[in-house]
Amino acid sequence: MSRKAGPDNVKLELILYALRTSPHGSWVRDIAKKTGLKKSTVSNYLNTYLADKVEVVHDSEHIKIVKLKKEIAEVERQAMQEPMELEDVPDYIS
């Protein structure tokens, strides 16, 4: 049995969490290392599902540095400052 088409929400949250921890930008390789995902998976998710939420800081043949867009980062920062109930925290983020 195969999984449903579309993005995996767990992978999306992991990538967004890694981007939140580096506000000045991060290499795709570093995001992959922080999340435990493959570099190609991170790159695919950044280019397809998160394209409207990230901006490319530097892009060359071998290096791509991305960060959350300023307005998205501000919303994420405010959301992180609000107290969360224990039930609201996903199991995969500890």
Contact map, one row per residue, 1 for C-alpha under 8 A:
1110000000000000000000000000000000000000000000000000000000000000000000000000000000000000000000
1111000000000000000000000000000000000000000000000000000000000000000000000000000000000000000000
1111100000000000000000000000000000000000000000000000000000000000000000000000000000000000000000
0111110000000000000000000000000000000000000000000000000000000000000000000000000000000000000000
0011111000000000000000000000000000000000000000000000000000000000000000000000000000000000000000
0001111100000000000000000000000000000000000000000000000000000000000000000000000000000000000000
0000111110110000000000000000000000000000000010001000000000000000000000000000000000000000000000
0000011111110000000000000000000000000000000000000000000000000000000000000000000000000000000000
0000001111111000000000000000000000000000000000000000000000000000000000000000000000000000000000
0000000111111100000000000000000000000000000000000000000000000000000000000000000000000000000100
0000001111111110000000000000000000001000000000000000000000000000000000000000000000000000000000
0000001111111111000000000000000000000000000010000000000000000000000000000000000000000000000000
0000000011111111100000000000000000000000000000000000000000000000000000000000000000000000000000
0000000001111111110000000000000000100000000000000000000000000000000000000000000000000000000010
0000000000111111111000000000001000100000010000000000000000000000000000000000000000000000000000
0000000000011111111100000000000000000000000000000000000000000000000000000000000000000000000000
0000000000001111111110000000000000000000000000000000000000000000000000000000000000000000000000
0000000000000111111111000000001001100000000000000000000000000000000000000000000000000000000000
0000000000000011111111101100001000000000000000000000000000000000001100000000000000000000000000
0000000000000001111111100000000000000000000000000000000000000000000100001001000000000000000000
0000000000000000111111100000000000000000000000000000000000000000000000000000000000000000000000
0000000000000000011111111100000000000000000000000000000000000000001000000000000000000000000000
0000000000000000001111111000000000000000000000000000000000000000001100001000000000000000000000
0000000000000000000001111100000000000000000000000000000000000000001000000000000000000000000000
0000000000000000001001111110000000000000000000000000000010000000111100000000000000000000000000
0000000000000000001001011111011000000000000000000000000000000000111000000000000000000000000000
0000000000000000000000001111111000000000000000000000000000000011110000000000000000000000000000
0000000000000000000000000111111100000010011000000000000000000011110000000000000000000000000000
0000000000000000000000000011111110000010000000000000000000000000000000000000000000000000000000
0000000000000000000000000111111111000000000000000000000000000000000000000000000000000000000000
0000000000000010011000000111111111100000010000000000000000000000000000000000000000000000000000
0000000000000000000000000001111111111110010000000000000000000000000000000000000000000000000000
0000000000000000000000000000111111111000000000000000000000000000000000000000000000000000000000
0000000000000000010000000000011111110000000000000000000000000000000000000000000000000000000000
0000000000000110010000000000001111111000000000000000000000000000000000000000000000000000000000
0000000000000000000000000000000111111100000000000000000000000000000000000000000000000000000000
0000000000100000000000000000000110111110110000000000000000000000000000000000000000000000000000
0000000000000000000000000000000100011111110000000000000000000000000000000000000000000000000000
0000000000000000000000000001100100001111111000000000000000000000000000000000000000000000000000
0000000000000000000000000000000000000111111100000000000000000000000000000000000000000000000000
0000000000000000000000000000000000001111111110000000000000000000000000000000000000000000000000
0000000000000010000000000001001100001111111111000000000000000000000000000000000000000000000000
0000000000000000000000000001000000000011111111100000000000000000000000000000000000000000000000
0000000000000000000000000000000000000001111111111000000000000000000000000000000000000000000000
0000001000010000000000000000000000000000111111111100000000000000000000000000000000000000000000
0000000000000000000000000000000000000000011111111110010000000000000000000000000000000000000000
0000000000000000000000000000000000000000001111111110000000000000000000000000000000000000000000
0000000000000000000000000000000000000000000111111110000000000000000000000000000000000000000000
0000001000000000000000000000000000000000000111111111000000000000000000000000000000000000000000
0000000000000000000000000000000000000000000011111111110000000000000000000000000000000000000000
0000000000000000000000000000000000000000000001111111111000000000000000000000000000000000000000
0000000000000000000000000000000000000000000000001111111000000000000000000000000000000000000000
0000000000000000000000000000000000000000000000000111111000000000000110010000000000000000000000
0000000000000000000000000000000000000000000001000111111100000000011110000000000000000000000000
0000000000000000000000000000000000000000000000000011111110000000011110000000000000000000000000
0000000000000000000000000000000000000000000000000000011111100001111000000000000000000000000000
0000000000000000000000001000000000000000000000000000001111100001111000000000000000000000000000
0000000000000000000000000000000000000000000000000000000111110011110000000000000000000000000000
0000000000000000000000000000000000000000000000000000000111111111100000000000000000000000000000
0000000000000000000000000000000000000000000000000000000001111111000000000000000000000000000000
0000000000000000000000000000000000000000000000000000000000111110000000000000000000000000000000
0000000000000000000000000000000000000000000000000000000000111111000000000000000000000000000000
0000000000000000000000000011000000000000000000000000000001111111100000000000000000000000000000
0000000000000000000000000011000000000000000000000000000111110111110000000000000000000000000000
0000000000000000000000001111000000000000000000000000000111100011111000000000000000000000000000
0000000000000000000000001111000000000000000000000000011111000001111100000000000000000000000000
0000000000000000001001111100000000000000000000000000011110000000111110000000000000000000000000
0000000000000000001100101000000000000000000000000000111000000000011111011000000000000000000000
0000000000000000000000000000000000000000000000000000111000000000001111111000000000000000000000
0000000000000000000000000000000000000000000000000000000000000000000111111100000000000000000000
0000000000000000000000000000000000000000000000000000000000000000000011111110000000000000000000
0000000000000000000000000000000000000000000000000000100000000000000111111111000000000000000000
0000000000000000000100100000000000000000000000000000000000000000000111111111100000000000000000
0000000000000000000000000000000000000000000000000000000000000000000001111111110000000000000000
0000000000000000000000000000000000000000000000000000000000000000000000111111111000000000000000
0000000000000000000100000000000000000000000000000000000000000000000000011111111100000000000000
0000000000000000000000000000000000000000000000000000000000000000000000001111111110000000000000
0000000000000000000000000000000000000000000000000000000000000000000000000111111111000000000000
0000000000000000000000000000000000000000000000000000000000000000000000000011111111000000000000
0000000000000000000000000000000000000000000000000000000000000000000000000001111111100000000000
0000000000000000000000000000000000000000000000000000000000000000000000000000111111100000000000
0000000000000000000000000000000000000000000000000000000000000000000000000000011111110000000000
0000000000000000000000000000000000000000000000000000000000000000000000000000000111111000000000
0000000000000000000000000000000000000000000000000000000000000000000000000000000001111101100000
0000000000000000000000000000000000000000000000000000000000000000000000000000000000111111100000
0000000000000000000000000000000000000000000000000000000000000000000000000000000000011111100000
0000000000000000000000000000000000000000000000000000000000000000000000000000000000001111110000
0000000000000000000000000000000000000000000000000000000000000000000000000000000000011111110000
0000000000000000000000000000000000000000000000000000000000000000000000000000000000011111111010
0000000000000000000000000000000000000000000000000000000000000000000000000000000000000011111111
0000000000000000000000000000000000000000000000000000000000000000000000000000000000000000111111
0000000001000000000000000000000000000000000000000000000000000000000000000000000000000000011111
0000000000000100000000000000000000000000000000000000000000000000000000000000000000000000111111
0000000000000000000000000000000000000000000000000000000000000000000000000000000000000000011111
